[in-house]
Amino acid sequence: MQMNEVKPPFFAWGILFVALIAVSSAGVVLQSMSEVPPLLRASWRMQGTALVLLPGFIYQYSRLGKGSVNSRDCSIILVSSIFLGVHFGSWVWSLDHTSLVHSLLFVSIHPIVLVLLMPLIGVAVRRGHVLGVIVGVSGALLSLGDIESGGEITMAGDAAAFLGAVTVVGYLLAGRHLRSEREIPIFVYAFPVTLGAGIWLSLAAISQEGVSLTETIPELSLFGWSDAVWLSWIAYLSIGPGLLGHTGINTVLRWIAPITVSITLLFEPVVGGIIGWLWEGEITLGFWTLLGGPLMLAGAIMVTMEEYSSEVVTDTD
């Protein structure tokens, strides 16, 4: 009997719900930390998450057999860390240059980006993929209608969020290979990738934002997150979205079908927007965003469902 034919236990849905809330809350929290430069802010998030993942890494790595991780795996982990670093850096930058909803929408359309890359990686593009891309891209173009000179929503901010969607595809493809084909344990993969992303973002913050190790002002210090002002913020981002969110998602895949988990997570812009409204007491939602946003999500869902149906057909051949 296949996993998706077994009724998932009730607690698995609870874990998925908590994970969705956790990952959806990251945007408004990071946006509220605007006193900290965006690249430094992103590096803090990666530093904190790496510390949270470290115990799991030590435990799982100590139980690995000799040669379980080879040099090619290490190279893929290195490349994945670069993708993750660019993803978080560009997304956090976008939070300072466009609305919360637009940032979440454009960073969440990575299924559509994946279709555009399929011909380059030798994967067949099906009719459902194309339809999903058409719907999603149409929605994105409509959403851009809310861009106004001097307004909160900007082309640069939306483009940065879209760059986050493009680069997260590389991170996800690397993770799929190492986790599914090479069967690398979750913490053995997640810790070095997260740590590497934190290093790249730290170097970027030093070169682009004037950050240093010796700076006494926390907002310009590489490890300024350890200051009492910011420690609770980074602790939440590391334990909430970092551990409960992403680790929780990987955990529920044991009981809940990947297609269900993937589609659930595509509602992050909706949940994140609601959390932002509750947090700030207001939310920026223009007419064109209300029209195009649902089409962007619908296109991503269509692509995800088509991708899942393709896997099912392959598995039954």
C-alpha positions in Angstrom: 0.0 0.0 0.0 1.4 3.4 -0.9 1.8 6.3 1.6 -0.9 8.4 0.1 -3.4 5.5 0.4 -2.9 5.5 4.2 -4.9 8.0 6.3 -2.4 10.3 7.9 -2.5 10.5 11.7 -4.2 13.5 13.1 -1.0 14.9 14.7 0.7 15.0 11.2 -1.8 17.6 10.1 -1.1 19.5 13.3 2.6 19.5 12.5 1.9 20.7 8.9 -0.3 23.5 10.2 2.3 24.7 12.7 5.0 24.5 9.9 2.8 26.6 7.5 2.2 29.2 10.2 5.9 29.2 11.1 7.3 29.7 7.6 4.6 32.2 6.8 5.5 34.4 9.7 9.1 34.9 8.7 8.4 37.6 6.2 6.7 40.1 8.6 9.3 39.4 11.3 12.2 40.0 8.9 10.4 43.1 7.5 10.0 44.5 11.0 13.8 44.3 11.5 14.3 47.1 9.0 16.9 48.8 11.2 19.3 46.0 10.3 20.7 46.0 6.7 19.0 43.2 4.6 22.1 41.1 3.8 23.2 41.2 7.4 19.6 40.4 8.5 19.6 37.4 6.2 23.0 36.2 7.5 21.7 36.4 11.1 18.8 34.2 10.2 21.2 31.6 8.6 23.7 31.8 11.5 20.9 31.3 14.1 19.3 28.4 12.2 22.7 26.7 11.7 23.2 26.8 15.5 19.8 25.2 16.0 20.5 22.5 13.4 24.0 21.7 14.8 23.0 19.1 17.5 21.0 17.2 14.9 23.9 17.3 12.5 26.3 16.0 15.1 24.0 13.1 16.0 23.2 12.0 12.5 26.7 12.4 11.1 28.2 10.3 14.0 25.9 7.5 12.9 26.8 7.6 9.2 28.9 4.9 7.7 32.3 5.7 6.3 32.0 7.0 2.7 28.3 7.9 3.0 29.1 11.4 1.9 31.5 11.6 -1.0 33.3 14.5 -2.6 30.6 15.0 -5.3 28.0 15.3 -2.5 30.1 17.9 -0.8 30.3 19.9 -4.1 26.6 19.8 -4.5 26.2 20.9 -0.8 28.5 23.8 -1.6 26.6 24.9 -4.7 23.3 24.5 -2.8 24.6 26.8 0.0 25.3 29.5 -2.7 21.8 29.2 -4.1 20.3 29.3 -0.6 22.4 32.4 0.3 21.3 34.3 -2.8 17.7 33.2 -2.2 17.5 34.6 1.3 19.6 37.7 0.5 17.5 38.7 -2.4 14.2 37.9 -0.7 15.0 39.8 2.5 16.2 42.7 0.4 12.8 42.6 -1.4 11.0 43.0 1.9 12.5 46.4 2.2 11.6 47.5 -1.3 8.1 46.2 -2.0 5.0 45.2 -0.1 4.9 42.1 2.1 2.3 40.4 -0.1 4.1 41.1 -3.3 7.4 39.8 -1.8 5.7 36.6 -0.7 3.8 36.1 -4.0 6.9 36.5 -6.2 9.2 34.4 -4.1 6.6 31.6 -4.0 6.2 31.0 -7.7 9.3 28.8 -7.9 7.2 25.9 -9.4 6.6 28.1 -12.4 10.4 28.9 -12.6 11.1 25.2 -12.5 9.0 24.7 -15.7 11.0 27.4 -17.5 14.2 25.5 -16.5 13.0 22.0 -17.5 14.3 22.1 -21.1 17.7 23.0 -19.7 17.9 20.0 -17.4 16.4 17.6 -19.9 12.9 17.2 -18.3 9.9 16.9 -20.6 7.4 19.8 -20.4 3.8 18.7 -20.5 0.6 20.6 -21.4 -0.4 21.0 -17.8 3.0 22.7 -17.1 2.5 25.1 -19.9 -1.1 26.0 -18.9 0.1 26.6 -15.3 2.9 28.9 -16.5 0.5 30.9 -18.7 -1.9 31.4 -15.8 0.9 32.2 -13.3 2.8 34.6 -15.5 -0.4 36.3 -16.5 -1.2 36.8 -12.8 2.3 38.2 -12.2 2.0 40.7 -15.0 -1.4 41.8 -13.7 0.0 42.3 -10.2 2.7 44.6 -11.5 -0.1 47.0 -12.4 0.0 48.2 -8.8 3.5 49.6 -9.2 3.5 53.4 -8.8 6.3 55.9 -8.7 7.2 56.5 -5.1 4.8 53.8 -3.9 5.4 50.9 -1.6 5.3 48.3 -4.4 8.4 48.6 -6.7 9.7 46.8 -9.7 13.1 46.4 -8.1 11.5 44.8 -5.0 9.4 42.4 -7.0 12.4 41.5 -9.2 14.5 40.7 -6.1 11.7 38.4 -4.8 11.5 36.7 -8.2 15.3 36.2 -8.0 14.7 34.5 -4.7 12.3 32.2 -6.5 14.8 31.4 -9.2 17.6 30.6 -6.9 15.5 28.5 -4.5 14.9 26.1 -7.4 18.6 25.3 -7.4 18.5 24.7 -3.7 15.5 22.4 -4.0 16.9 20.4 -6.9 20.1 19.8 -4.9 18.2 18.8 -1.9 16.0 16.5 -3.9 19.0 14.7 -5.3 20.9 14.4 -2.0 17.9 13.5 0.2 16.0 11.2 -2.3 18.7 9.7 -4.5 21.7 9.8 -2.2 19.6 9.4 1.0 21.6 11.9 3.0 20.0 12.5 6.4 18.1 15.8 6.8 20.5 17.4 9.3 23.6 16.2 7.5 22.3 18.1 4.5 20.6 21.1 6.1 23.3 22.2 8.5 26.3 22.6 6.1 24.0 24.2 3.5 22.6 26.7 6.0 26.0 27.4 7.5 27.5 27.9 4.1 24.7 30.3 3.2 25.3 32.2 6.4 29.0 32.6 5.5 28.3 33.8 1.9 25.7 36.3 3.3 28.2 37.5 6.0 30.8 38.2 3.3 28.3 40.0 1.2 27.2 42.1 4.2 30.8 43.0 5.0 31.6 44.1 1.4 28.2 45.7 0.6 26.8 47.1 3.9 29.9 48.1 5.8 29.4 45.4 8.4 32.4 44.3 10.6 33.4 42.0 13.4 34.6 44.8 15.6 31.6 47.1 15.2 30.0 48.0 18.6 26.6 49.0 17.0 24.6 45.7 16.9 22.9 46.7 13.6 26.3 46.8 11.9 28.0 43.9 13.7 28.4 40.5 12.0 27.2 38.8 15.2 25.0 41.6 16.4 22.1 39.2 16.7 23.6 38.1 20.0 22.7 41.5 21.5 19.8 41.5 23.9 17.8 43.7 21.5 17.9 41.2 18.6 18.5 37.8 20.3 14.8 37.0 20.8 14.0 37.9 17.1 16.7 35.6 15.7 15.8 32.9 18.3 12.2 32.9 17.0 13.3 32.9 13.3 15.7 30.0 13.9 13.4 27.9 16.1 10.1 28.9 14.4 10.5 29.1 10.6 13.9 27.5 10.7 13.3 24.4 12.8 9.6 23.9 13.3 8.8 25.2 9.8 11.3 23.5 7.5 12.1 20.5 9.6 8.4 20.0 10.3 7.7 20.0 6.6 10.3 17.3 6.0 8.9 15.3 8.9 5.3 15.2 7.7 6.3 13.9 4.3 6.5 10.5 6.2 2.7 10.5 6.5 1.3 13.1 4.1 1.7 12.9 0.3 4.2 15.4 -1.1 1.6 16.9 -3.4 -0.6 17.8 -0.4 2.4 19.3 1.4 3.6 21.3 -1.6 0.1 22.8 -2.4 -0.4 23.6 1.3 2.9 25.6 1.4 1.9 27.5 -1.7 -0.6 29.3 0.5 2.2 31.0 2.3 1.5 34.4 0.7 -2.1 34.2 1.9 -1.2 33.1 5.5 1.8 35.5 5.6 -0.4 38.4 4.5 -3.0 37.6 7.2 -0.2 37.5 9.8 1.2 40.8 8.5 -2.2 42.4 8.8 -2.6 41.1 12.3 1.0 42.3 13.2 0.9 45.7 11.6 -2.9 46.4 11.7 -2.9 47.1 7.9 -1.8 45.5 4.7 -1.1 46.8 1.2 -3.4 45.2 -1.4 -3.9 47.0 -4.6 -6.7 46.2 -7.2 -4.2 44.5 -9.6 -2.7 42.4 -6.8 -6.1 41.2 -5.8 -6.7 40.2 -9.4 -3.3 38.8 -10.3 -2.3 37.3 -7.0 -4.8 34.4 -7.1 -3.8 33.6 -10.7 -0.1 33.4 -9.6 -1.0 30.9 -6.9 -3.4 29.0 -9.2 -0.6 28.7 -11.8 1.9 27.4 -9.2 -0.7 24.9 -8.0 -1.5 23.7 -11.5 2.3 23.2 -12.2 2.7 21.3 -8.9 -0.3 19.0 -9.6 1.0 18.3 -13.1 4.5 17.5 -11.8 3.0 15.1 -9.3 0.8 13.4 -11.9 3.9 13.0 -14.1 5.7 11.3 -11.2 2.7 9.0 -10.7 2.7 8.0 -14.3 6.4 7.3 -14.3 6.1 5.2 -11.1 3.4 3.0 -12.6 5.0 2.4 -16.0 
